[in-house]
Amino acid sequence: MIRSLDHLVLTVADLQATLHFYGKILGLQVRSFGEGRFALHFGAQKINLHPVGGGLMPVAKVPQAGSADLCFLIRGTLEDQIDALELAGIPVELGPVARSGASGAIRSIYLRDPDGNLIELAEPLVEPLPAVPRTAFQLRPATTADAAACLEIYAPIVRGSHISFEHDVPSQVEFAARIARYRESHAWWIAEREGEVVAYAYACPHRERAAYAIAAEVSVYVAPQAHREGVARALYLELLAGLQQAGVHKAYAIITLPNPSSLAFHESLGFRPLAQFPAAGRKFDRLWDVAWWVRELG
Ligand SMILES: CC(C)(COP(=O)(O)OP(=O)(O)OC[C@H]1O[C@@H](n2cnc3c(N)ncnc32)[C@H](O)[C@@H]1OP(=O)(O)O)[C@@H](O)C(=O)NCCC(=O)NCCS
């Protein structure tokens, strides 16, 4: 099974011109390795540079300079990038244009590197939050008196699944304290139908250190009898709108795998995969992977 992409290889005709373009103009980190080899680093990935006819083996069946088409996500705005390219005398062939990137909507420009490879530079766009839909459920902030009803939804998940990483069902007192704590720092919403609590969603601190206050962690639990009726969507939109208003820029969902319903649900609300932690926790005597998904709130 594939976990992630480690590196790509770019065949280049003129190594120095390539290092100048990617290092000085696009700002990628140039590092040397092995015997006189060079790579362009960004985050946890890199692109190794293979000079044409450089004798490195093995290589692709048809190694060719100028046949690649690469898309990089940029920091900052596309307009700043366009100014920098103009100063460097590099023409933008197309754009800005709207595109779909691997992690959501992007705005792109297209240019060429010294070999004529097509380079797309893209700025991630924040998808606006849809309005909270009209729903047959009554949504309201939770109180500590909702602890028992929320636990009724949560306890079977703790006991019977890997979805929650708690090993033991928390007591009602402990759960009430959790509601109070999360309401104090962020929010906890309830959905009722005919007076019965059928779902809840909350936001809580992502990490304790002050700088992390730009982000929050969110989660939602729906009683089985109310699945696929739009209640989680309504609760999340209420929750995310509140976070956005409070100046929170990112909502993280931390999802133990497998959980196809949760992945599909989060994807439908504009969350995108950010990282996956293999064998991140032990429950029921086995290890489970955990995925972190993010929803940019602007
Ligand atoms: C994941 C969960 C919260 C979804 O709640 P829900 O109220 O059924 O979801 P909604 O009806 O609001 O669904 C909104 C959209 O999410 C997607 N979705 C939700 N459940 C899905 C499923 N089982 N399969 C595929 N898509 C799903 C769909 O796009 C859906 O829109 P649609 O019904 O118009 O196609 C619910 O299944 C649940 O409580 N699961 C157990 C607890 C859990 O996993 N919580 C998340 C912890 S990370």
The ligand as a Tripos MOL2 file, in Angstrom:
@<TRIPOS>MOLECULE
LIG
   48    50     1     0     0
SMALL
NO_CHARGES

@<TRIPOS>ATOM
      1 C1        -20.1940   10.7220   10.3000 C.3       1 LIG1
      2 C2        -21.5570   11.1440   10.8610 C.3       1 LIG1
      3 C3        -21.3240   12.1900   11.9340 C.3       1 LIG1
      4 C4        -22.3850   11.7460    9.7110 C.3       1 LIG1
      5 O1        -23.6090   12.2190   10.2820 O.3       1 LIG1
      6 P1        -24.9570   12.3640    9.4370 P.3       1 LIG1
      7 O2        -25.9010   13.2280   10.1820 O.co2     1 LIG1
      8 O3        -25.4300   11.0120    9.0300 O.co2     1 LIG1
      9 O4        -24.4270   13.1400    8.1370 O.3       1 LIG1
     10 P2        -25.3020   14.1050    7.2090 P.3       1 LIG1
     11 O5        -26.6460   13.4760    6.9860 O.co2     1 LIG1
     12 O6        -25.2760   15.4870    7.7550 O.co2     1 LIG1
     13 O7        -24.4570   14.0140    5.8570 O.3       1 LIG1
     14 C5        -23.9690   15.1410    5.1530 C.3       1 LIG1
     15 C6        -23.1820   14.6120    3.9670 C.3       1 LIG1
     16 O8        -22.0500   13.8530    4.4470 O.3       1 LIG1
     17 C7        -21.8270   12.7290    3.5600 C.3       1 LIG1
     18 N1        -22.0880   11.4820    4.3040 N.ar      1 LIG1
     19 C8        -22.5090   11.3560    5.5850 C.ar      1 LIG1
     20 N2        -22.5680   10.0530    5.9350 N.ar      1 LIG1
     21 C9        -22.1890    9.3390    4.8600 C.ar      1 LIG1
     22 C10       -22.0490    7.9440    4.6000 C.ar      1 LIG1
     23 N3        -22.3340    7.0220    5.5360 N.pl3     1 LIG1
     24 N4        -21.6250    7.5640    3.3830 N.ar      1 LIG1
     25 C11       -21.3350    8.4820    2.4180 C.ar      1 LIG1
     26 N5        -21.4670    9.8110    2.6070 N.ar      1 LIG1
     27 C12       -21.8680   10.2420    3.8190 C.ar      1 LIG1
     28 C13       -22.8220   12.8810    2.4250 C.3       1 LIG1
     29 O9        -22.2120   13.6910    1.4430 O.3       1 LIG1
     30 C14       -23.9440   13.6550    3.0940 C.3       1 LIG1
     31 O10       -24.7510   14.3740    2.1990 O.3       1 LIG1
     32 P3        -26.0010   13.6170    1.4510 P.3       1 LIG1
     33 O11       -26.7190   12.8380    2.4900 O.co2     1 LIG1
     34 O12       -26.7800   14.7770    0.9040 O.co2     1 LIG1
     35 O13       -25.3710   12.7380    0.4250 O.co2     1 LIG1
     36 C15       -22.3490    9.9160   11.4350 C.3       1 LIG1
     37 O14       -22.2670    8.8380   10.5200 O.3       1 LIG1
     38 C16       -21.8500    9.4360   12.7820 C.2       1 LIG1
     39 O15       -22.2780    9.9300   13.8270 O.2       1 LIG1
     40 N6        -20.9470    8.4440   12.7870 N.am      1 LIG1
     41 C17       -20.4140    7.8800   14.0330 C.3       1 LIG1
     42 C18       -19.5720    8.8860   14.8020 C.3       1 LIG1
     43 C19       -18.4370    9.4470   13.9810 C.2       1 LIG1
     44 O16       -17.7910    8.7500   13.1870 O.2       1 LIG1
     45 N7        -18.1860   10.7440   14.2080 N.am      1 LIG1
     46 C20       -17.0780   11.4170   13.5570 C.3       1 LIG1
     47 C21       -15.8820   11.2310   14.4170 C.3       1 LIG1
     48 S1        -14.4030   11.7530   13.5240 S.3       1 LIG1
@<TRIPOS>BOND
     1     1     2 1
     2     2     3 1
     3     2     4 1
     4     2    36 1
     5     4     5 1
     6     5     6 1
     7     6     7 2
     8     6     8 1
     9     6     9 1
    10     9    10 1
    11    10    11 2
    12    10    12 1
    13    10    13 1
    14    13    14 1
    15    14    15 1
    16    15    16 1
    17    15    30 1
    18    16    17 1
    19    17    18 1
    20    17    28 1
    21    18    19 ar
    22    18    27 ar
    23    19    20 ar
    24    20    21 ar
    25    21    22 ar
    26    21    27 ar
    27    22    23 1
    28    22    24 ar
    29    24    25 ar
    30    25    26 ar
    31    26    27 ar
    32    28    29 1
    33    28    30 1
    34    30    31 1
    35    31    32 1
    36    32    33 2
    37    32    34 1
    38    32    35 1
    39    36    37 1
    40    36    38 1
    41    38    39 2
    42    38    40 1
    43    40    41 1
    44    41    42 1
    45    42    43 1
    46    43    44 2
    47    43    45 1
    48    45    46 1
    49    46    47 1
    50    47    48 1
@<TRIPOS>SUBSTRUCTURE
     1 LIG1         1 GROUP 0 **** ****
